[in-house]
């Protein structure tokens, strides 16, 4: 996939997540991180059908985290201690048992992904995080 195609896909993915320049930057960083997560799932051999469920739930995770997360700066750590925004998910997306369980599964898998990136080494707090997410 070309970089411009990836940028268009990311822009489309996050288009409902922001309302000003600061929230746009936050949404871009979160969206890129979620795309990295989804790429890791695809590389793991996950079926296309299951991957589609994760894409849909990652969109919900991003949207609800942007709308209700009250974060000023993006950090993958916001995905720890999930699943979050359950009330909002049930109210705005679906309260079906299957949908709620799929959303919770996506959060738990995302949390494991974040934890796998954040092991500590002597010379760096976040050795595996992409450069755009490392603390400045």
Secondary structure by P-SEA (a helix, b strand, c coil): ccaaaaaaaaaaaaccccccaaaaaaaaaaaaaaaaaaaaaaaacccaaaaaaaaaaaaaaaaaaaacccccccccccccccccaaaaaaacccccaaaaaaaaaaaaaaaaaaaaaccccccccccccccccccc
